[in-house]
Amino acid sequence: MHGARERLAEVGLRWRLAGWIALVVLVCTGVAFVAVYRGTGTQVRGQIDSELTGDAGDFSHNLALARARTPAQVLQAANRYVRSQPFTASSTLLFAVVPNAGTSTNRPELLQGGPRDDGESATVQAQENRLATKLLTVREGYATLALPDVGNLRVLERAIRLPGTVRAGARVLIGVGEPLAPVARAQRGVAHAFVLAGILALAAALLGAYVIGTRVSRPLRRMAALAARVDAGDLHPRIEPSGGQGAEVRVLADAFNHMLDRLTAAFAGQRAFIADASHELRTPLTVIGGQLELLAAQDDPPIEEVRRVERLVQGEIARMARLVDDLLLLAKSEQGQFLRIEPIDLAPFVEEIWHAATLRGDRSFELDIVPAGNLLADPDRLAQALRNLLANAIEHTATPDGLVRLRVQAVANARVRFLVEDDGPGIPADQRERVFDRFHRTDAARDRASGGAGLGLAIVRAIAHAHGGRVDAGMAAAGGARIELELPRFTVKDAAPTAAHLLAALPHGRQ
């Protein structure tokens, strides 16, 4: 069974579609055949029953018109009627059983014990005798019996009383029967017609299904060919949807093209990431190697030179360690257990981070009122994101009066927004989306010389997305950069804020 499924899975879409359509056509044809076959038999049997009813009525009416008064006279009238209508394989069987007189029939060998027909065996005659016994049993209504040399016979029997007879209470049994050969012929005709029509319909269905399957699978084959080219490393081909394709194929083509666009961007970003990471790691290694070579070239280097090289090497090693830590953090952000969510009392949490940030340089720090409430988030990751934003603002503002402002706002849908603003050179409008990419820096203000490897904002975005939030860059009112970090699952407390630090133009960053 499993092997048959595997072989079926290897069959092309066109042939599978043709097979399914052929199966549907066969099932529908079979259902229609059964319905028409049985309906035809029922209809012809109904016509035969109607004819039998009429023949029985004519027979009984003819006997009534004879005005016979004795059983013998009734039998004579029945003989006259039935002999005028001899029985054949396609005619009507007539018989009448008159009490105390005998039986009249247009087939004497069946009911009157006459001689066997030419070529008729004793076995056949015995079967006819048993059938005669059944026919002579008074059982009014319709019945179907089998004659040896005629086939199935539909019989209608009636017991009638004739007016004017001496024995008024006596009843005469009359019977009429017709062969059911017309039913079989009609059903054979239906079967032959359905076989021929079924063969033609099946052939047409297979041909039509193959043509339809070819047309339907054409874009899929094109996609398969393009996928093979993509697998070989060529990301440039795209599917051009044609006007004759259905909406589903156009949606699939658009999704395929969008996937290729994302793959192209992802591969380009990966190549840029590898190049930038390699460059960031190569620079301190080059500095360390050069300094060690310079130190090794001296036979007896002074202690001051050794201390200088030691400090420089330690600084470069610390820089590489931070870079590796940041890269590991970004890699972990794509995993399922990156966050450890717990309730955070927002006001004291922000104040603690703010206090630590004001010790990093001489700036004009401003903190607006922090709304009281609880935020469901990872405190370590959120603290890291806010520290990165504040460090970014500090690095790109001038000492001692550069403005660094933090505002926290409760917004709709149980969300909280953190806004970090500065009065530095700002972020050009065409770079406000790319500043969150790894190793990205603006051309002038936010370069390597200002410190960092360009991963701070990328980490902020990873933390925001992990929490189900967002981060955007814009321009502050003071002309510098404004970074908005918005997170969900914030619950405002009923009481007013308990702590509010509004620090305006504090000299040297002291509170």
C-alpha positions, 0 to 999 in steps of 0.5 A: 500500500505504501509503495503504491502511494509512493508510485502515485506521488511520482505521477505528474499533476496532469495525469493525476488530474486526468485520473481523478476526472476520469474517476469522477466521470465513471462514478457519475456515469455509473450512478446515472446508468443505475438510475436510468436502467432501473427507471426504464425497467420500472417504466416498462413493467408499469406499462405491462401491468397497465396492459394486463389490467386492460386485458383482464378487464376485456376478458371478464367483460367478454365472459359477462356478455356471453350470458352463460347460465351453466359452468359448461357454457362459461367454459365454452365462452372462455374457449371461444375468447382465448382461442381467438388470441393464441399465445406466443413468446411475445403475446398475452397468456390467457386462462380461465378456471371454471369450477366443476367445468374445467380450464380454458387457456391459449396454451394447453400444454401449460395448464391442460396437461396436453402433449409436450411441444416438439423437442421439449424434454420431460424435465421442462414439462415437469417445470411447466406442470409445477408452474401450472399448479402455481397459476391455478392457485387462487391468489389475486393480484400480480405475480412474476413467474418463470416459464422454461421456454419463454422466460419471466412472465408477468401474471395478473389473476382475478376471481370474478362472479358472472351474473345469470349463472345457475350458481350465482355464488360460484367464482371464475378465476381468470388470468392474463400474463405477458412475457417480460422480454420487453423489459430485458430488451429495453434495459439491454438497450440502455446498457449498450447506450451507456457503455458506448456513451461512457467510453466516449465520455471517458475518452473525452474526459481524459483528453480534456483533463490532460489539456486542462492539466497541461494548462493549469500546471504550466505556471507550476512548471515554470515555477519549478524551472525558476526554483531550479535556477534559484537553487543553482544560485540565480536569484534574478528570474521572476514570474511574469503573470499573464492575463489568462491565468486565474486569480489563484495562479496570480496570487501564487506568482506574486507570493513566489516573486515576493519570496524571491525578493526577500531571498535576494534582500536576505542574501544581500544582507547576509553578505553585507553582514559577513563582510561588516562582521569580518571587517569589525573583527579584522580591524582590532586584530590588525591593530593587535598584530601590528602592536605586537610585531612592533613590540617584538621588534625591540630587543629590550622594550621599555616598560612604558611601551609594554604598558601602552601595548597592553592597554591598547590590546586589552581595549581591542580585545574588550571591543571584540568581546562586546561585538561577539556578545552583541552578535550572540544576542542578535542570534538568540533573539530569533529563538523561542526563549529569548525573553523571560517575561515578568511584571515590571513596576515601570516608574522606578525601573525607568528612573534607575536606568535614567540615573545610570545613564546621566553618569555617562557624560556631561549633557543636558538630561531631561526626563519627563513624568513616568506614568505609574503602572506595570509592564509585562516584559523582560526587565534585562532586555528592556533595560538593554534596549533603553541603555542602547537608545540613551547611549546612542543619544549621548554619543551623538550630542555635544558636551556639555550642553547637548540635549538628551531627553527621555519621555514615557507615554501610556498610549491606547490598547494597553501600550507604552511608548518610550521616546529618546530625543537628542539635538545632535545631527539627526538621522537623514530621512532616507536612512531612518529605516536602515539605521536598525540594520546590523552594522549600518551607520549614517554617512557623516554623523553616526560612523565608527569613529563615534564608537560602537559597531553599528549593532545597538539599534539592531539589538533594540529592534530585535528586543522590540519585535520579540516583545511584540512591539515596534521601534521607529526613527524620526526627527526630534523637535530640537532637530536631532534624532528621535527613537520611539520604542513601543511595547504592549501589555502595559497596565496603568495604575489607578494612583497618580505617578509617585515619582516625577523627575523633570530635569531641564538643562542640568549642567554637566549631567548632574541631578 
